[in-house]
Amino acid sequence: MSKMTIADLKNIKEQTRKATALREGGATVKITVHMGTCGIAAGARDVMESLLEVMTETDRQDIRVVNSGCMGMCSSEPNVTVEIKGQDQVIYQHMDRNKMRQVFMRHVMKGEVQTDFALAKSSGRS
Protein backbone atom coordinates (compact mmCIF):
# COMPACT_ATOMS: atom_id res chain seq x y z
CA MET A 1 0.00 0.00 0.00
CA SER A 2 1.41 3.39 -0.96
CA LYS A 3 1.89 6.19 1.54
CA MET A 4 -0.79 8.81 1.78
CA THR A 5 0.04 12.39 0.96
CA ILE A 6 -1.27 15.56 2.55
CA ALA A 7 -3.46 16.04 -0.54
CA ASP A 8 -4.93 12.55 -0.02
CA LEU A 9 -5.77 13.37 3.59
CA LYS A 10 -7.37 16.69 2.62
CA ASN A 11 -9.46 14.88 0.01
CA ILE A 12 -10.64 12.34 2.59
CA LYS A 13 -11.46 15.15 5.01
CA GLU A 14 -13.55 16.97 2.37
CA GLN A 15 -15.41 13.80 1.36
CA THR A 16 -16.16 13.02 5.00
CA ARG A 17 -17.38 16.57 5.61
CA LYS A 18 -19.78 16.31 2.66
CA ALA A 19 -21.01 12.87 3.71
CA THR A 20 -21.61 14.04 7.27
CA ALA A 21 -23.48 17.12 6.09
CA LEU A 22 -25.78 14.89 4.04
CA ARG A 23 -26.77 12.87 7.10
CA GLU A 24 -27.74 15.94 9.09
CA GLY A 25 -31.17 17.61 9.04
CA GLY A 26 -32.78 19.36 6.12
CA ALA A 27 -32.76 16.45 3.68
CA THR A 28 -35.41 16.50 0.95
CA VAL A 29 -34.07 13.38 -0.78
CA LYS A 30 -33.26 10.03 0.79
CA ILE A 31 -31.45 7.34 -1.20
CA THR A 32 -31.21 3.89 0.35
CA VAL A 33 -28.80 1.32 -1.01
CA HIS A 34 -29.93 -2.10 0.22
CA MET A 35 -26.78 -3.85 1.38
CA GLY A 36 -27.74 -7.16 2.89
CA THR A 37 -25.45 -10.06 2.08
CA CYS A 38 -27.44 -10.80 -1.09
CA GLY A 39 -27.14 -7.17 -2.20
CA ILE A 40 -23.43 -7.04 -1.49
CA ALA A 41 -22.90 -10.30 -3.38
CA ALA A 42 -24.80 -8.82 -6.33
CA GLY A 43 -22.70 -5.62 -6.38
CA ALA A 44 -24.28 -3.17 -3.91
CA ARG A 45 -20.86 -1.89 -2.78
CA ASP A 46 -20.08 -0.76 -6.34
CA VAL A 47 -23.50 0.88 -6.53
CA MET A 48 -22.88 2.78 -3.26
CA GLU A 49 -19.41 3.81 -4.44
CA SER A 50 -20.84 5.08 -7.73
CA LEU A 51 -23.53 7.02 -5.87
CA LEU A 52 -21.00 8.71 -3.61
CA GLU A 53 -18.80 9.56 -6.60
CA VAL A 54 -21.64 11.20 -8.56
CA MET A 55 -22.77 13.07 -5.46
CA THR A 56 -19.36 14.70 -5.11
CA GLU A 57 -19.92 16.21 -8.56
CA THR A 58 -22.92 18.13 -7.24
CA ASP A 59 -23.18 20.64 -4.43
CA ARG A 60 -26.51 19.37 -3.12
CA GLN A 61 -26.62 19.36 0.66
CA ASP A 62 -30.23 18.14 0.92
CA ILE A 63 -29.58 14.51 -0.04
CA ARG A 64 -29.33 11.83 2.64
CA VAL A 65 -27.69 8.52 1.74
CA VAL A 66 -28.23 5.47 3.91
CA ASN A 67 -27.76 1.75 3.64
CA SER A 68 -30.03 -0.96 4.91
CA GLY A 69 -30.21 -4.69 5.05
CA CYS A 70 -32.00 -6.99 2.68
CA MET A 71 -35.52 -6.00 1.68
CA GLY A 72 -36.45 -9.62 0.93
CA MET A 73 -36.20 -9.39 -2.83
CA CYS A 74 -32.87 -11.11 -3.34
CA SER A 75 -33.48 -11.98 -6.99
CA SER A 76 -33.67 -8.29 -7.92
CA GLU A 77 -30.56 -7.10 -6.03
CA PRO A 78 -28.83 -4.71 -5.91
CA ASN A 79 -31.84 -2.58 -5.02
CA VAL A 80 -31.93 1.17 -4.40
CA THR A 81 -34.86 3.16 -3.02
CA VAL A 82 -35.21 6.83 -3.93
CA GLU A 83 -37.50 8.97 -1.79
CA ILE A 84 -38.04 12.60 -2.74
CA LYS A 85 -40.12 14.74 -0.43
CA GLY A 86 -43.68 15.07 -1.71
CA GLN A 87 -43.30 12.34 -4.34
CA ASP A 88 -43.84 8.59 -4.51
CA GLN A 89 -40.84 6.51 -3.51
CA VAL A 90 -39.32 4.36 -6.24
CA ILE A 91 -37.44 1.10 -5.78
CA TYR A 92 -34.90 0.37 -8.49
CA GLN A 93 -33.68 -3.15 -9.23
CA HIS A 94 -30.63 -4.84 -10.78
CA MET A 95 -28.59 -1.69 -10.23
CA ASP A 96 -24.97 -1.26 -11.30
CA ARG A 97 -22.55 1.67 -11.38
CA ASN A 98 -23.91 3.14 -14.61
CA LYS A 99 -27.58 2.69 -13.71
CA MET A 100 -26.95 4.34 -10.33
CA ARG A 101 -25.34 7.31 -12.04
CA GLN A 102 -28.29 7.58 -14.44
CA VAL A 103 -30.87 7.32 -11.65
CA PHE A 104 -29.08 10.02 -9.68
CA MET A 105 -28.63 12.42 -12.58
CA ARG A 106 -32.10 11.96 -14.05
CA HIS A 107 -34.42 11.02 -11.17
CA VAL A 108 -32.83 12.79 -8.22
CA MET A 109 -31.53 15.84 -10.07
CA LYS A 110 -34.26 16.25 -12.74
CA GLY A 111 -37.28 14.40 -11.37
CA GLU A 112 -37.43 11.87 -14.23
CA VAL A 113 -38.23 8.40 -12.86
CA GLN A 114 -36.20 5.79 -14.71
CA THR A 115 -38.97 3.29 -15.40
CA ASP A 116 -36.67 0.85 -17.20
CA PHE A 117 -35.02 0.01 -13.85
CA ALA A 118 -38.02 0.49 -11.54
CA LEU A 119 -39.20 -2.49 -9.55
CA ALA A 120 -41.97 -0.69 -7.70
CA LYS A 121 -43.45 2.71 -7.01
CA SER A 122 -45.08 3.35 -3.67
CA SER A 123 -47.41 6.11 -2.57
CA GLY A 124 -45.72 6.21 0.84
CA ARG A 125 -44.83 9.86 0.44
CA SER A 126 -41.91 11.29 2.35
C-alpha positions in Angstrom: 0.0 0.0 0.0 1.4 3.4 -1.0 1.9 6.2 1.5 -0.8 8.8 1.8 0.0 12.4 1.0 -1.3 15.6 2.5 -3.5 16.0 -0.5 -4.9 12.5 0.0 -5.8 13.4 3.6 -7.4 16.7 2.6 -9.5 14.9 0.0 -10.6 12.3 2.6 -11.5 15.1 5.0 -13.6 17.0 2.4 -15.4 13.8 1.4 -16.2 13.0 5.0 -17.4 16.6 5.6 -19.8 16.3 2.7 -21.0 12.9 3.7 -21.6 14.0 7.3 -23.5 17.1 6.1 -25.8 14.9 4.0 -26.8 12.9 7.1 -27.7 15.9 9.1 -31.2 17.6 9.0 -32.8 19.4 6.1 -32.8 16.5 3.7 -35.4 16.5 1.0 -34.1 13.4 -0.8 -33.3 10.0 0.8 -31.4 7.3 -1.2 -31.2 3.9 0.4 -28.8 1.3 -1.0 -29.9 -2.1 0.2 -26.8 -3.8 1.4 -27.7 -7.2 2.9 -25.5 -10.1 2.1 -27.4 -10.8 -1.1 -27.1 -7.2 -2.2 -23.4 -7.0 -1.5 -22.9 -10.3 -3.4 -24.8 -8.8 -6.3 -22.7 -5.6 -6.4 -24.3 -3.2 -3.9 -20.9 -1.9 -2.8 -20.1 -0.8 -6.3 -23.5 0.9 -6.5 -22.9 2.8 -3.3 -19.4 3.8 -4.4 -20.8 5.1 -7.7 -23.5 7.0 -5.9 -21.0 8.7 -3.6 -18.8 9.6 -6.6 -21.6 11.2 -8.6 -22.8 13.1 -5.5 -19.4 14.7 -5.1 -19.9 16.2 -8.6 -22.9 18.1 -7.2 -23.2 20.6 -4.4 -26.5 19.4 -3.1 -26.6 19.4 0.7 -30.2 18.1 0.9 -29.6 14.5 0.0 -29.3 11.8 2.6 -27.7 8.5 1.7 -28.2 5.5 3.9 -27.8 1.7 3.6 -30.0 -1.0 4.9 -30.2 -4.7 5.1 -32.0 -7.0 2.7 -35.5 -6.0 1.7 -36.5 -9.6 0.9 -36.2 -9.4 -2.8 -32.9 -11.1 -3.3 -33.5 -12.0 -7.0 -33.7 -8.3 -7.9 -30.6 -7.1 -6.0 -28.8 -4.7 -5.9 -31.8 -2.6 -5.0 -31.9 1.2 -4.4 -34.9 3.2 -3.0 -35.2 6.8 -3.9 -37.5 9.0 -1.8 -38.0 12.6 -2.7 -40.1 14.7 -0.4 -43.7 15.1 -1.7 -43.3 12.3 -4.3 -43.8 8.6 -4.5 -40.8 6.5 -3.5 -39.3 4.4 -6.2 -37.4 1.1 -5.8 -34.9 0.4 -8.5 -33.7 -3.2 -9.2 -30.6 -4.8 -10.8 -28.6 -1.7 -10.2 -25.0 -1.3 -11.3 -22.6 1.7 -11.4 -23.9 3.1 -14.6 -27.6 2.7 -13.7 -27.0 4.3 -10.3 -25.3 7.3 -12.0 -28.3 7.6 -14.4 -30.9 7.3 -11.7 -29.1 10.0 -9.7 -28.6 12.4 -12.6 -32.1 12.0 -14.1 -34.4 11.0 -11.2 -32.8 12.8 -8.2 -31.5 15.8 -10.1 -34.3 16.3 -12.7 -37.3 14.4 -11.4 -37.4 11.9 -14.2 -38.2 8.4 -12.9 -36.2 5.8 -14.7 -39.0 3.3 -15.4 -36.7 0.8 -17.2 -35.0 0.0 -13.8 -38.0 0.5 -11.5 -39.2 -2.5 -9.5 -42.0 -0.7 -7.7 -43.4 2.7 -7.0 -45.1 3.4 -3.7 -47.4 6.1 -2.6 -45.7 6.2 0.8 -44.8 9.9 0.4 -41.9 11.3 2.4 
